[in-house]
């Protein structure tokens, strides 16, 4: 038997980086680590990559030879707009959230965290069909309104970290996840 001739069906693939509303670019992100981090922080990085999906590099491979300049140089060609960088010292674990290529950069100390596998283990019947990571999450901001400059900057950075939602065209079936960013007005700490 002879092989069938392959017929080209798709001549142009639409760029998924362009949002349907107004041609606005969808924010994409890298989640990386700097230096040696414990195994639990590596699991936290995987969970944050899942949280940022579908517009993040889920299977990003990092080497010791990579530095931040390598990721910044790649960000322009790949259309990456934000970088989340985890690092660990003797005093604790830190998160840097930066806008690429030129900033600004926000620094946070990670006081405590809970992994996805711990939440699933605490539930009696955890349900995850696996399709919830195909669409971006809804972003809820709580107590982010303030006159302080660092709170305003954090509010803007967090809003721009995820794609904007057009209320007229969004399908309710795609709204499967919610990301809550909360600021405690008494202590000034941020919860995700």
N, CA, C and O of each residue as an XYZ file, in Angstrom:
768
protein
N       0.840     -1.190      0.000
C       0.000      0.000      0.000
C       0.880      1.247      0.000
O       1.965      1.276      0.581
N       0.379      2.248     -0.658
C       1.112      3.512     -0.675
C       0.573      4.424      0.410
O      -0.608      4.368      0.754
N       1.428      5.250      0.938
C       1.029      6.195      1.980
C       0.179      7.302      1.374
O       0.376      7.700      0.226
N      -0.753      7.784      2.152
C      -1.600      8.867      1.676
C      -0.831     10.184      1.706
O       0.045     10.400      2.544
N      -1.180     11.036      0.783
C      -0.549     12.333      0.738
C      -1.143     13.207      1.844
O      -2.360     13.255      2.024
N      -0.281     13.886      2.570
C      -0.718     14.756      3.673
C      -1.277     16.057      3.107
O      -0.593     16.765      2.367
N      -2.498     16.361      3.451
C      -3.121     17.595      2.995
C      -3.034     18.628      4.115
O      -3.408     18.355      5.256
N      -2.542     19.804      3.783
C      -2.380     20.867      4.763
C      -3.739     21.504      5.030
O      -4.355     22.062      4.122
N      -4.199     21.423      6.256
C      -5.522     21.938      6.600
C      -5.455     23.297      7.268
O      -6.352     24.124      7.107
N      -4.392     23.523      8.015
C      -4.312     24.745      8.799
C      -3.139     25.570      8.273
O      -1.983     25.182      8.440
N      -3.424     26.677      7.654
C      -2.355     27.481      7.059
C      -1.883     28.577      7.983
O      -0.749     29.040      7.859
N      -2.724     29.004      8.906
C      -2.332     30.084      9.795
C      -2.874     29.795     11.185
O      -4.075     29.595     11.364
N      -1.991     29.775     12.157
C      -2.391     29.556     13.534
C      -2.453     30.910     14.218
O      -1.490     31.676     14.173
N      -3.592     31.213     14.858
C      -3.722     32.485     15.549
C      -2.808     32.495     16.760
O      -2.629     31.481     17.434
N      -2.237     33.653     17.020
C      -1.340     33.814     18.155
C      -2.177     33.881     19.422
O      -3.027     34.761     19.560
N      -1.940     32.948     20.360
C      -2.731     32.955     21.591
C      -2.285     34.048     22.537
O      -2.920     34.258     23.570
N      -1.194     34.759     22.211
C      -0.757     35.862     23.061
C      -1.611     37.098     22.856
O      -1.552     38.028     23.659
N      -2.397     37.123     21.802
C      -3.280     38.260     21.557
C      -4.668     37.922     22.089
O      -5.285     36.936     21.687
N      -5.132     38.751     22.988
C      -6.465     38.530     23.534
C      -7.496     38.955     22.501
O      -7.236     39.829     21.675
N      -8.650     38.341     22.551
C      -9.680     38.608     21.565
C     -10.239     40.015     21.687
O     -10.741     40.564     20.706
N     -10.163     40.607     22.871
C     -10.750     41.925     23.066
C      -9.684     42.989     22.889
O      -8.799     43.137     23.731
N      -9.766     43.719     21.811
C      -8.886     44.859     21.612
C      -7.462     44.519     21.220
O      -6.648     45.433     21.094
N      -7.118     43.267     21.023
C      -5.760     42.910     20.647
C      -4.752     43.115     21.753
O      -3.556     43.222     21.481
N      -5.199     43.172     22.990
C      -4.306     43.412     24.118
C      -3.503     42.148     24.421
O      -4.033     41.039     24.354
N      -2.229     42.320     24.752
C      -1.380     41.161     25.013
C      -1.708     40.536     26.367
O      -1.986     41.235     27.342
N      -1.669     39.226     26.402
C      -1.910     38.488     27.633
C      -0.591     38.416     28.401
O       0.434     38.079     27.810
N      -0.586     38.724     29.702
C       0.660     38.632     30.460
C       1.104     37.183     30.623
O       0.304     36.304     30.944
N       2.392     36.953     30.395
C       2.987     35.634     30.584
C       4.059     35.746     31.651
O       4.564     36.837     31.915
N       4.412     34.620     32.267
C       5.333     34.702     33.405
C       6.299     33.524     33.437
O       6.025     32.447     32.909
N       7.433     33.770     34.073
C       8.394     32.750     34.470
C       8.323     32.629     35.976
O       8.228     33.642     36.670
N       8.367     31.408     36.502
C       8.522     31.183     37.943
C       9.817     30.399     38.109
O       9.904     29.243     37.694
N      10.824     31.025     38.716
C      12.153     30.427     38.800
C      12.633     30.445     40.244
O      12.021     31.053     41.121
N      13.746     29.760     40.458
C      14.391     29.794     41.770
C      15.818     30.268     41.605
O      16.427     30.096     40.550
N      16.334     30.857     42.641
C      17.709     31.328     42.641
C      18.461     30.606     43.742
O      18.053     30.630     44.903
N      19.556     29.966     43.376
C      20.366     29.270     44.360
C      19.729     27.969     44.800
O      18.794     27.467     44.176
N      20.262     27.429     45.899
C      19.722     26.181     46.445
C      18.498     26.482     47.291
O      18.509     27.370     48.143
N      17.450     25.723     47.037
C      16.226     25.854     47.826
C      15.834     24.464     48.314
O      16.112     23.474     47.639
N      15.190     24.376     49.482
C      14.753     23.062     49.994
C      13.702     22.417     49.091
O      13.131     23.070     48.218
N      13.461     21.139     49.314
C      12.518     20.373     48.488
C      11.101     20.926     48.611
O      10.360     20.933     47.628
N      10.711     21.390     49.799
C       9.360     21.929     49.963
C       9.177     23.226     49.186
O       8.087     23.498     48.684
N      10.230     24.026     49.083
C      10.135     25.257     48.298
C      10.068     24.920     46.809
O       9.402     25.626     46.052
N      10.743     23.858     46.379
C      10.613     23.424     44.991
C       9.181     22.990     44.688
O       8.665     23.253     43.602
N       8.538     22.324     45.654
C       7.116     21.970     45.491
C       6.245     23.224     45.439
O       5.282     23.285     44.675
N       6.588     24.230     46.257
C       5.859     25.499     46.237
C       5.992     26.174     44.877
O       5.030     26.762     44.381
N       7.174     26.095     44.271
C       7.383     26.681     42.947
C       6.503     25.978     41.914
O       5.928     26.632     41.044
N       6.394     24.650     42.005
C       5.508     23.914     41.089
C       4.059     24.339     41.275
O       3.319     24.484     40.302
N       3.650     24.541     42.538
C       2.275     24.967     42.811
C       2.006     26.375     42.282
O       0.923     26.649     41.765
N       2.991     27.266     42.412
C       2.820     28.634     41.907
C       2.759     28.612     40.378
O       2.007     29.384     39.785
N       3.532     27.746     39.737
C       3.453     27.621     38.278
C       2.071     27.147     37.858
O       1.525     27.624     36.863
N       1.501     26.207     38.612
C       0.142     25.750     38.309
C      -0.863     26.881     38.498
O      -1.794     27.034     37.708
N      -0.666     27.678     39.562
C      -1.568     28.796     39.829
C      -1.519     29.812     38.687
O      -2.546     30.385     38.324
N      -0.340     30.036     38.125
C      -0.169     31.027     37.075
C      -0.559     30.485     35.697
O      -0.624     31.252     34.736
N      -0.816     29.195     35.584
C      -1.132     28.612     34.277
C      -2.454     29.181     33.758
O      -3.269     29.608     34.576
N      -2.709     29.211     32.483
C      -2.002     28.566     31.385
C      -0.925     29.430     30.748
O      -0.297     28.987     29.787
N      -0.682     30.639     31.237
C       0.266     31.539     30.591
C       1.598     31.595     31.336
O       2.147     32.676     31.546
N       2.112     30.449     31.729
C       3.428     30.367     32.340
C       4.134     29.122     31.824
O       3.506     28.222     31.265
N       5.437     29.084     32.018
C       6.227     27.933     31.582
C       6.169     26.877     32.685
O       6.901     26.967     33.672
N       5.297     25.871     32.519
C       5.113     24.853     33.559
C       6.326     23.949     33.704
O       6.670     23.559     34.820
N       6.974     23.611     32.613
C       8.080     22.664     32.659
C       9.416     23.349     32.404
O      10.278     22.813     31.708
N       9.575     24.531     32.969
C      10.808     25.290     32.795
C      11.964     24.583     33.489
O      11.898     24.294     34.684
N      13.019     24.308     32.736
C      14.200     23.638     33.288
C      15.235     24.693     33.654
O      15.581     25.558     32.850
N      15.716     24.599     34.884
C      16.723     25.542     35.366
C      18.031     24.805     35.600
O      18.052     23.674     36.085
N      19.108     25.466     35.248
C      20.432     24.897     35.489
C      21.209     25.820     36.399
O      20.839     26.977     36.595
N      22.302     25.295     36.959
C      23.155     26.130     37.807
C      23.797     27.246     37.003
O      24.068     28.325     37.530
N      24.039     26.984     35.723
C      24.703     27.987     34.890
C      23.771     29.130     34.490
O      24.249     30.180     34.061
N      22.441     28.951     34.622
C      21.503     30.018     34.276
C      21.574     31.135     35.317
O      21.697     30.881     36.515
N      21.494     32.352     34.841
C      21.327     33.475     35.758
C      20.125     34.293     35.301
O      19.513     33.987     34.278
N      19.793     35.324     36.054
C      18.588     36.095     35.747
C      18.679     36.790     34.395
O      17.666     36.996     33.727
N      19.902     37.153     33.991
C      20.056     37.817     32.689
C      19.621     36.904     31.542
O      19.087     37.378     30.539
N      19.847     35.599     31.688
C      19.404     34.655     30.653
C      17.883     34.677     30.502
O      17.361     34.701     29.388
N      17.177     34.669     31.640
C      15.718     34.679     31.593
C      15.188     36.011     31.068
O      14.203     36.043     30.331
N      15.844     37.114     31.449
C      15.421     38.428     30.964
C      15.644     38.535     29.463
O      14.818     39.109     28.754
N      16.759     37.984     28.970
C      17.032     38.019     27.533
C      16.015     37.193     26.750
O      15.607     37.582     25.656
N      15.604     36.053     27.309
C      14.597     35.214     26.651
C      13.197     35.807     26.710
O      12.356     35.511     25.861
N      12.947     36.639     27.706
C      11.590     37.130     27.925
C      11.071     37.936     26.737
O       9.880     37.880     26.431
N      11.935     38.677     26.070
C      11.485     39.480     24.935
C      11.028     38.628     23.774
O      10.001     38.913     23.157
N      11.788     37.574     23.465
C      11.423     36.738     22.320
C      10.216     35.857     22.615
O       9.441     35.545     21.711
N      10.051     35.457     23.867
C       8.918     34.598     24.226
C       7.675     35.383     24.637
O       6.611     34.793     24.826
N       7.793     36.692     24.776
C       6.646     37.505     25.167
C       6.328     37.429     26.637
O       5.180     37.642     27.028
N       7.321     37.128     27.474
C       7.108     37.006     28.922
C       7.152     38.390     29.543
O       8.069     39.165     29.276
N       6.165     38.702     30.371
C       6.060     40.042     30.938
C       6.401     40.108     32.421
O       6.715     41.190     32.918
N       6.351     38.987     33.151
C       6.607     39.003     34.590
C       7.494     37.828     34.984
O       7.499     36.783     34.334
N       8.244     38.027     36.068
C       9.070     36.951     36.613
C       8.850     36.875     38.125
O       8.901     37.885     38.826
N       8.606     35.662     38.607
C       8.515     35.400     40.028
C       9.727     34.558     40.402
O       9.928     33.475     39.853
N      10.527     35.048     41.329
C      11.798     34.414     41.654
C      11.822     34.068     43.141
O      11.697     34.951     43.990
N      11.983     32.779     43.453
C      12.066     32.319     44.835
C      13.524     32.100     45.209
O      14.310     31.605     44.401
N      13.884     32.468     46.435
C      15.229     32.209     46.949
C      15.129     31.930     48.446
O      14.167     32.320     49.107
N      16.146     31.246     48.960
C      16.159     30.874     50.378
C      17.502     31.264     50.986
O      18.557     31.036     50.395
N      17.443     31.855     52.180
C      18.645     32.154     52.956
C      18.483     31.530     54.333
O      17.526     30.797     54.583
N      19.432     31.829     55.233
C      19.308     31.298     56.604
C      18.118     31.906     57.332
O      17.555     31.279     58.229
N      17.727     33.126     56.954
C      16.648     33.808     57.669
C      15.266     33.465     57.132
O      14.276     33.715     57.819
N      15.160     32.900     55.922
C      13.842     32.547     55.413
C      13.804     32.419     53.904
O      14.829     32.444     53.224
N      12.590     32.282     53.407
C      12.334     32.158     51.973
C      11.780     33.477     51.470
O      10.952     34.108     52.127
N      12.248     33.889     50.291
C      11.861     35.181     49.740
C      11.308     35.016     48.337
O      11.683     34.101     47.605
N      10.397     35.932     47.976
C       9.800     35.970     46.647
C      10.026     37.358     46.068
O       9.737     38.367     46.710
N      10.544     37.394     44.848
C      10.676     38.654     44.117
C       9.750     38.596     42.917
O       9.791     37.653     42.127
N       8.925     39.603     42.791
C       7.977     39.711     41.675
C       8.410     40.899     40.846
O       8.395     42.035     41.321
N       8.799     40.639     39.598
C       9.326     41.705     38.761
C       8.637     41.790     37.424
O       8.201     40.784     36.864
N       8.542     43.004     36.919
C       8.025     43.258     35.572
C       9.220     43.281     34.642
O      10.212     43.959     34.906
N       9.120     42.533     33.550
C      10.229     42.441     32.614
C      10.025     43.419     31.462
O       8.877     43.653     31.083
N      11.037     43.983     30.905
C      12.455     43.767     31.163
C      13.076     44.735     32.164
O      14.196     44.494     32.615
N      12.388     45.833     32.532
C      13.070     46.852     33.316
C      12.481     47.126     34.696
O      12.918     48.068     35.358
N      11.523     46.354     35.149
C      11.022     46.566     36.497
C       9.705     47.300     36.507
O       9.167     47.608     35.443
N       9.180     47.586     37.656
C       9.729     47.505     39.011
C       9.746     46.076     39.556
O       9.162     45.163     38.974
N      10.429     45.910     40.683
C      10.536     44.614     41.350
C      10.054     44.762     42.782
O      10.459     45.681     43.493
N       9.189     43.850     43.195
C       8.680     43.829     44.566
C       9.322     42.662     45.304
O       9.487     41.579     44.742
N       9.684     42.887     46.567
C      10.312     41.857     47.394
C       9.360     41.482     48.525
O       8.816     42.351     49.206
N       9.163     40.174     48.716
C       8.308     39.670     49.786
C       9.054     38.597     50.561
O       9.819     37.826     49.981
N       8.835     38.545     51.863
C       9.327     37.429     52.662
C       8.170     36.458     52.840
O       7.081     36.857     53.250
N       8.401     35.178     52.532
C       7.361     34.158     52.650
C       7.351     33.693     54.105
O       8.256     32.983     54.543
N       6.324     34.097     54.846
C       6.236     33.743     56.264
C       5.796     32.295     56.441
O       6.409     31.545     57.201
N       4.728     31.899     55.738
C       4.246     30.517     55.808
C       3.510     30.196     54.519
O       3.006     31.087     53.834
N       3.455     28.907     54.199
C       2.776     28.472     52.986
C       2.245     27.069     53.187
O       2.673     26.331     54.074
N       1.293     26.728     52.328
C       0.680     25.406     52.334
C       0.687     24.902     50.897
O       0.332     25.637     49.976
N       1.086     23.663     50.707
C       1.178     23.090     49.373
C      -0.167     22.522     48.933
O      -1.030     22.224     49.758
N      -0.328     22.376     47.624
C      -1.577     21.826     47.072
C      -1.809     20.395     47.535
O      -2.944     19.997     47.794
N      -0.727     19.622     47.637
C      -0.904     18.230     48.057
C      -1.362     18.146     49.510
O      -2.056     17.197     49.875
N      -0.989     19.129     50.359
C      -1.463     19.145     51.744
C      -2.944     19.472     51.814
O      -3.675     18.903     52.625
N      -3.390     20.398     50.956
C      -4.816     20.743     50.920
C      -5.626     19.550     50.423
O      -6.691     19.255     50.965
N      -5.127     18.862     49.391
C      -5.831     17.685     48.869
C      -5.862     16.566     49.896
O      -6.848     15.832     49.976
N      -4.795     16.419     50.689
C      -4.763     15.369     51.706
C      -5.726     15.666     52.855
O      -6.212     14.745     53.511
N      -6.000     16.941     53.098
C      -6.904     17.286     54.196
C      -8.374     17.139     53.806
O      -9.237     17.090     54.682
N      -8.673     17.066     52.512
C     -10.053     16.925     52.049
C     -10.466     15.460     52.062
O      -9.652     14.563     51.844
N     -11.729     15.247     52.320
C     -12.230     13.877     52.354
C     -12.264     13.274     50.950
O     -11.806     12.151     50.737
N     -12.807     14.024     50.001
C     -12.846     13.576     48.610
C     -12.360     14.704     47.714
O     -13.175     15.482     47.217
N     -11.063     14.814     47.496
C     -10.579     15.899     46.633
C     -11.002     15.660     45.184
O     -10.865     14.560     44.649
N     -11.518     16.720     44.567
C     -12.017     16.612     43.192
C     -11.227     17.560     42.303
O     -11.237     18.772     42.516
N     -10.550     17.014     41.315
C      -9.813     17.823     40.351
C      -9.896     17.150     38.991
O      -9.181     16.183     38.732
N     -10.772     17.659     38.112
C     -10.892     17.026     36.798
C      -9.683     17.272     35.896
O      -9.508     16.568     34.901
N      -8.847     18.259     36.228
C      -7.666     18.537     35.426
C      -7.869     19.590     34.368
O      -6.900     20.055     33.767
N      -9.108     19.979     34.125
C      -9.371     20.992     33.101
C      -9.385     22.406     33.676
O      -9.516     23.369     32.921
N      -9.256     22.550     34.970
C      -9.344     23.880     35.570
C      -8.121     24.746     35.277
O      -8.171     25.964     35.452
N      -7.029     24.134     34.836
C      -5.814     24.902     34.559
C      -5.700     25.305     33.092
O      -4.673     25.840     32.677
N      -6.734     25.056     32.312
C      -6.718     25.434     30.903
C      -7.129     26.879     30.681
O      -6.890     27.428     29.605
N      -7.739     27.503     31.674
C      -8.149     28.901     31.570
C      -7.587     29.672     32.761
O      -7.357     29.089     33.820
N      -7.364     30.973     32.599
C      -6.771     31.753     33.696
C      -7.739     31.918     34.863
O      -8.954     31.847     34.679
N      -7.206     32.138     36.059
C      -8.078     32.292     37.223
C      -8.695     33.682     37.304
O      -8.212     34.637     36.696
N      -9.771     33.764     38.070
C     -10.353     35.065     38.405
C      -9.543     35.643     39.561
O      -9.206     34.923     40.501
N      -9.232     36.918     39.501
C      -8.408     37.558     40.524
C      -9.308     38.376     41.431
O     -10.073     39.222     40.966
N      -9.212     38.116     42.736
C      -9.970     38.861     43.733
C      -8.966     39.583     44.616
O      -8.064     38.963     45.180
N      -9.126     40.905     44.735
C      -8.246     41.724     45.562
C      -9.029     42.215     46.767
O     -10.132     42.741     46.623
N      -8.461     42.045     47.962
C      -9.142     42.425     49.189
C      -8.226     43.334     50.000
O      -7.067     42.997     50.243
N      -8.742     44.484     50.416
C      -8.008     45.480     51.217
C      -6.764     45.993     50.504
O      -5.768     46.304     51.156
N      -6.800     46.085     49.187
C      -5.649     46.578     48.438
C      -5.750     48.076     48.158
O      -4.829     48.656     47.584
N      -6.847     48.704     48.551
C      -7.001     50.137     48.344
C      -6.352     50.881     49.507
O      -6.748     50.723     50.662
N      -5.358     51.687     49.184
C      -4.647     52.454     50.207
C      -3.952     53.620     49.541
O      -3.749     53.614     48.327
N      -3.581     54.631     50.332
C      -2.855     55.780     49.811
C      -1.348     55.554     49.811
O      -0.600     56.360     49.258
N      -0.899     54.462     50.430
C       0.528     54.176     50.474
C       1.005     53.736     49.090
O       0.318     52.992     48.390
N       2.200     54.212     48.707
C       2.703     53.957     47.355
C       2.988     52.477     47.118
O       2.710     51.961     46.035
N       3.543     51.786     48.124
C       3.894     50.378     47.905
C       2.651     49.506     47.771
O       2.684     48.493     47.073
N       1.562     49.881     48.426
C       0.318     49.114     48.297
C      -0.301     49.341     46.920
O      -0.799     48.404     46.297
N      -0.268     50.588     46.446
C      -0.781     50.885     45.100
C       0.023     50.140     44.043
O      -0.540     49.587     43.098
N       1.358     50.129     44.211
C       2.212     49.440     43.242
C       1.946     47.939     43.250
O       1.892     47.310     42.193
N       1.781     47.364     44.439
C       1.475     45.937     44.541
C       0.129     45.627     43.906
O      -0.017     44.607     43.233
N      -0.848     46.490     44.109
C      -2.176     46.313     43.514
C      -2.085     46.293     41.993
O      -2.679     45.427     41.351
N      -1.351     47.231     41.413
C      -1.220     47.304     39.956
C      -0.454     46.098     39.420
O      -0.828     45.528     38.395
N       0.631     45.706     40.121
C       1.428     44.562     39.658
C       0.610     43.269     39.674
O       0.695     42.466     38.745
N      -0.176     43.073     40.726
C      -0.977     41.850     40.836
C      -2.065     41.829     39.770
O      -2.334     40.781     39.183
N      -2.695     42.977     39.511
C      -3.727     43.027     38.469
C      -3.137     42.730     37.097
O      -3.775     42.067     36.279
N      -1.926     43.215     36.840
C      -1.305     43.009     35.534
C      -0.637     41.643     35.406
O      -0.167     41.288     34.325
N      -0.589     40.878     36.485
C       0.015     39.548     36.462
C      -0.874     38.535     35.746
O      -0.388     37.539     35.211
N      -2.180     38.798     35.741
C      -3.156     37.896     35.131
C      -3.888     38.627     34.015
O      -3.986     39.854     34.049
N      -4.408     37.895     33.022
C      -5.112     38.570     31.929
C      -6.437     39.176     32.385
O      -7.107     38.660     33.279
N      -6.790     40.287     31.742
C      -8.059     40.945     32.040
C      -9.202     40.096     31.504
O      -9.054     39.379     30.514
N     -10.330     40.190     32.168
C     -11.494     39.394     31.781
C     -12.541     40.324     31.175
O     -12.920     41.332     31.770
N     -12.991     39.966     29.994
C     -14.066     40.703     29.346
C     -15.385     40.076     29.775
O     -15.671     38.925     29.444
N     -16.176     40.830     30.504
C     -17.415     40.301     31.077
C     -18.407     39.904     29.986
O     -19.206     38.987     30.178
N     -18.360     40.585     28.850
C     -19.325     40.305     27.783
C     -19.053     38.975     27.091
O     -19.992     38.294     26.679
N     -17.793     38.596     26.958
C     -17.464     37.400     26.174
C     -17.003     36.207     27.012
O     -16.805     35.124     26.462
N     -16.829     36.371     28.314
C     -16.325     35.264     29.131
C     -17.403     34.185     29.273
O     -18.588     34.486     29.421
N     -16.970     32.933     29.224
C     -17.879     31.809     29.410
C     -17.769     31.339     30.853
O     -16.666     31.179     31.373
N     -18.886     31.123     31.486
C     -18.880     30.719     32.893
C     -18.236     29.350     33.091
O     -17.702     29.066     34.163
N     -18.283     28.513     32.080
C     -17.656     27.196     32.192
C     -16.139     27.302     32.290
O     -15.486     26.398     32.812
N     -15.569     28.407     31.789
C     -14.122     28.601     31.866
C     -13.676     29.134     33.221
O     -12.495     29.042     33.555
N     -14.581     29.684     33.998
C     -14.249     30.244     35.315
C     -14.225     29.118     36.340
O     -15.228     28.843     36.999
N     -13.075     28.471     36.466
C     -12.956     27.310     37.344
C     -12.116     27.574     38.584
O     -12.172     26.808     39.545
N     -11.330     28.664     38.571
C     -10.418     28.937     39.684
C     -10.510     30.395     40.102
O     -10.896     31.259     39.315
N     -10.149     30.655     41.358
C     -10.092     32.007     41.903
C      -8.771     32.151     42.642
O      -8.375     31.268     43.403
N      -8.086     33.281     42.412
C      -6.881     33.607     43.159
C      -7.200     34.825     44.010
O      -7.581     35.871     43.484
N      -7.048     34.696     45.316
C      -7.354     35.775     46.249
C      -6.064     36.397     46.748
O      -5.206     35.703     47.293
N      -5.921     37.708     46.563
C      -4.822     38.471     47.131
C      -5.413     39.366     48.205
O      -6.283     40.191     47.927
N      -4.940     39.200     49.426
C      -5.512     39.919     50.568
C      -4.403     40.604     51.339
O      -3.343     40.023     51.573
N      -4.654     41.850     51.735
C      -3.702     42.578     52.577
C      -4.326     42.790     53.937
O      -5.454     43.272     54.046
N      -3.584     42.424     54.981
C      -4.041     42.654     56.345
C      -3.722     44.107     56.687
O      -2.549     44.475     56.747
N      -4.744     44.947     56.914
C      -4.457     46.371     57.147
C      -3.719     46.626     58.462
O      -3.038     47.642     58.595
N      -3.846     45.714     59.441
C      -3.191     45.925     60.726
C      -1.693     45.631     60.660
O      -0.878     46.414     61.147
N      -1.338     44.496     60.054
C       0.075     44.095     60.009
C       0.756     44.481     58.697
O       1.984     44.556     58.643
N      -0.022     44.729     57.635
C       0.552     45.065     56.337
C       1.017     43.843     55.564
O       1.680     43.989     54.537
N       0.690     42.647     56.024
C       1.098     41.420     55.334
C       0.130     41.102     54.198
O      -1.049     41.453     54.247
N       0.656     40.433     53.179
C      -0.147     40.029     52.025
C      -0.350     38.517     52.073
O       0.580     37.760     52.351
N      -1.583     38.094     51.798
C      -1.925     36.667     51.733
C      -2.336     36.349     50.301
O      -3.019     37.141     49.650
N      -1.909     35.171     49.811
C      -2.319     34.695     48.489
C      -3.066     33.396     48.676
O      -3.515     32.796     47.700
